């Protein structure tokens, strides 16, 4: 019986460590999202290291703010998916684009809007995650708002 207790105790210590790591990662992601000044309230961030999944909760002033929060979380290293449970007033849904090698904002604008000159709409929709329209990278996820 003693060895069983020892095993379960070691497992619970491992579970505790994993929970602490998940909590620290969630807190760091929350701090990063809050630095984007998106006007969120009651933001909660849970991170599951095993799956790389972030779960967001709370409320956002707009669908755009909620989407930017999800993009912020999703562009953090080791995050594989985001479950965005932020509440926001009804609006027009955006699409998302995964940047691939060779993509430019102009080419992406041409694909979604039929007009390469609308690249600035995409750039503005992804600020502050994007600081320069020429600085996008493969693997990045961009929000493509409805026009």
C-alpha positions in Angstrom: 0.0 0.0 0.0 2.8 2.4 0.8 4.3 2.2 -2.7 0.8 3.0 -4.2 0.6 6.1 -2.0 4.1 7.1 -3.1 3.2 6.7 -6.8 0.0 8.7 -6.5 1.8 11.4 -4.4 4.5 11.7 -7.1 1.8 11.9 -9.8 -0.1 14.6 -7.9 3.2 16.5 -7.5 3.7 16.3 -11.3 0.1 17.4 -11.8 0.7 20.3 -9.5 3.8 21.4 -11.4 2.0 21.1 -14.7 -0.9 23.2 -13.3 1.6 25.8 -12.1 3.3 25.9 -15.4 -0.1 26.2 -17.2 -1.1 29.0 -14.8 2.2 30.9 -15.4 1.8 30.6 -19.2 -1.8 31.7 -19.0 -0.9 34.7 -16.9 1.9 35.7 -19.3 -0.5 35.4 -22.3 -3.1 37.4 -20.4 -0.5 40.2 -19.7 0.5 40.2 -23.4 -3.2 40.5 -24.6 -3.8 43.3 -22.0 -0.8 45.2 -23.4 -2.7 45.4 -26.7 -5.2 47.8 -25.1 -8.2 46.3 -26.7 -10.7 47.4 -24.1 -11.4 44.0 -22.8 -13.0 43.5 -19.4 -13.0 40.5 -17.0 -10.4 38.8 -19.2 -9.6 35.2 -18.2 -6.9 33.2 -19.9 -6.4 29.4 -19.4 -3.6 27.6 -21.0 -3.3 23.8 -21.4 0.4 23.0 -22.1 -0.4 19.4 -23.2 -2.6 20.5 -26.1 -1.2 24.0 -26.6 -4.7 25.4 -26.3 -5.6 28.8 -24.9 -9.2 29.5 -23.7 -10.2 33.2 -23.5 -13.1 34.4 -21.4 -14.5 37.8 -20.5 -16.0 40.5 -22.7 -14.8 42.7 -25.5 -16.2 46.0 -26.7 -16.5 44.7 -30.3 -16.0 41.6 -32.4 -12.8 43.2 -33.8 -11.4 43.5 -30.3 -12.3 39.9 -29.5 -10.7 38.7 -32.7 -7.5 40.7 -32.0 -7.3 39.1 -28.6 -7.6 35.7 -30.1 -4.9 36.5 -32.7 -2.6 37.9 -30.0 -2.9 34.6 -28.0 -2.6 32.5 -31.2 0.6 34.2 -32.3 2.3 33.3 -29.0 4.9 30.5 -29.3 3.7 27.0 -28.4 0.0 28.0 -28.7 -1.7 25.7 -31.2 -5.3 26.8 -30.9 -7.5 29.4 -29.2 -11.0 28.8 -27.9 -12.3 32.3 -28.0 -15.2 32.7 -25.5 -15.1 36.5 -25.3 -18.5 38.0 -25.4 -19.1 41.0 -27.7 -21.9 42.9 -29.4 -23.2 41.4 -32.6 -21.4 42.6 -35.8 -19.9 41.5 -39.1 -17.7 38.4 -38.9 -14.1 38.5 -40.2 -12.2 35.8 -42.1 -8.7 34.7 -41.1 -5.7 34.1 -43.3 -2.6 32.0 -42.4 0.4 33.7 -43.9 2.6 31.5 -46.1 6.0 32.2 -47.6 5.8 34.8 -50.4 2.6 36.4 -49.0 2.3 40.2 -49.0 -0.6 42.3 -47.6 -1.3 43.5 -51.1 -1.5 39.9 -52.4 -3.8 39.0 -49.5 -6.0 42.0 -50.1 -6.3 41.1 -53.8 -7.3 37.5 -52.8 -10.0 38.6 -50.3 -11.1 42.0 -51.7 -10.2 41.8 -55.4 -8.1 45.0 -54.9 -4.4 44.9 -53.8 -4.7 48.6 -52.8 -6.9 47.6 -49.9 -3.9 46.1 -48.0 -4.1 49.0 -45.5 -7.5 47.7 -44.3 -5.8 44.4 -43.3 -2.9 46.2 -41.8 -5.1 48.5 -39.7 -7.3 45.5 -38.7 -4.2 43.7 -37.3 -2.6 46.5 -35.4 -1.0 46.5 -32.9 0.2 42.9 -33.6 1.5 44.3 -36.9 3.8 47.3 -36.7 4.7 47.6 -40.4 2.8 46.4 -43.5 5.9 44.8 -44.8 6.6 42.7 -41.7 4.4 39.6 -41.9 5.8 36.1 -41.5 4.9 32.6 -42.5 2.7 30.9 -39.8 1.2 34.2 -38.7 -2.6 34.4 -38.6 -4.2 37.6 -39.8 -7.7 38.9 -39.4 -9.4 39.9 -42.7 -12.4 42.1 -41.8 -15.4 42.4 -44.0 -15.4 45.6 -46.1 
